[in-house]
Amino acid sequence: MRDIKIAGTSKQRAPRSDNKLMAQRKPTTEKTKKLDINPVTGFPRGSIEDKIRQIGMQIPEEAWEGLPDDWAENFHHYLHGTPRR
């Protein structure tokens, strides 16, 4: 056992058994990795990519046309006013 000092007191904690944790985990196989793909976005349902694509699809096409062509390269300029690259 290891001694742990908390606010001037000494407590003992049992050693962590990694074997118990490993025994509880189920092995990942091809059958358990089956993904449910969203046909509209093309990403697995519930993934961050799926959520971002869904939000992007709600924005009208006219709003995308109003963004600068060099937005990705000069986003610091548009957000913070730094000189363009």
C-alpha positions in Angstrom: 0.0 0.0 0.0 1.1 3.6 -0.7 0.8 6.4 1.8 -1.1 9.5 0.6 -0.8 12.7 2.4 -3.9 14.9 2.2 -3.9 18.2 4.1 -1.5 17.0 6.7 -3.1 13.6 7.3 -1.8 10.3 6.0 -4.2 7.8 4.4 -3.4 4.4 2.9 -4.7 3.4 -0.5 -4.7 -0.1 -1.9 -2.6 -0.6 -5.0 -4.6 -0.3 -8.3 -5.2 -3.6 -10.0 -4.9 -3.1 -13.7 -5.7 -6.8 -14.3 -9.2 -6.3 -13.1 -9.7 -3.3 -15.4 -8.3 -5.2 -18.4 -10.5 -8.2 -17.7 -13.7 -6.0 -17.7 -12.9 -4.6 -21.2 -14.4 -6.3 -24.2 -12.1 -6.8 -27.1 -12.9 -4.8 -30.2 -13.7 -6.9 -33.2 -15.0 -6.1 -36.7 -18.5 -7.0 -35.6 -18.5 -4.5 -32.7 -17.1 -1.8 -35.0 -20.1 -1.7 -37.3 -20.9 2.0 -37.9 -24.3 3.5 -38.7 -23.5 6.0 -41.5 -25.8 9.0 -41.9 -26.8 8.9 -45.7 -27.2 12.7 -45.8 -23.8 13.8 -44.3 -21.8 10.7 -45.1 -20.3 10.4 -41.6 -21.1 8.0 -38.7 -24.3 9.1 -36.9 -23.5 11.0 -33.7 -19.9 11.8 -34.6 -18.6 15.3 -34.3 -18.2 15.4 -38.1 -21.9 14.5 -38.5 -23.0 17.2 -36.1 -20.8 19.8 -37.8 -22.1 18.9 -41.3 -25.7 19.0 -40.1 -25.2 22.5 -38.7 -23.5 23.6 -41.9 -26.3 22.3 -44.0 -28.8 24.5 -42.1 -27.0 27.7 -43.3 -28.4 29.1 -46.5 -26.2 29.0 -49.6 -26.3 32.9 -49.8 -24.6 33.1 -46.4 -21.7 31.0 -47.6 -21.3 33.2 -50.7 -20.8 36.2 -48.4 -17.7 34.8 -46.8 -14.3 36.0 -48.1 -12.4 33.7 -50.5 -9.3 33.7 -48.3 -11.1 33.0 -45.0 -9.2 29.8 -44.2 -5.8 31.4 -44.9 -6.5 34.8 -43.2 -8.9 34.0 -40.5 -6.7 35.8 -37.9 -7.1 39.0 -40.0 -10.9 38.7 -40.0 -11.2 37.8 -36.4 -8.5 39.9 -34.7 -7.4 42.5 -37.3 -3.8 41.2 -37.8 -2.1 41.8 -41.1 -3.1 39.5 -44.0 -0.6 36.9 -45.1 
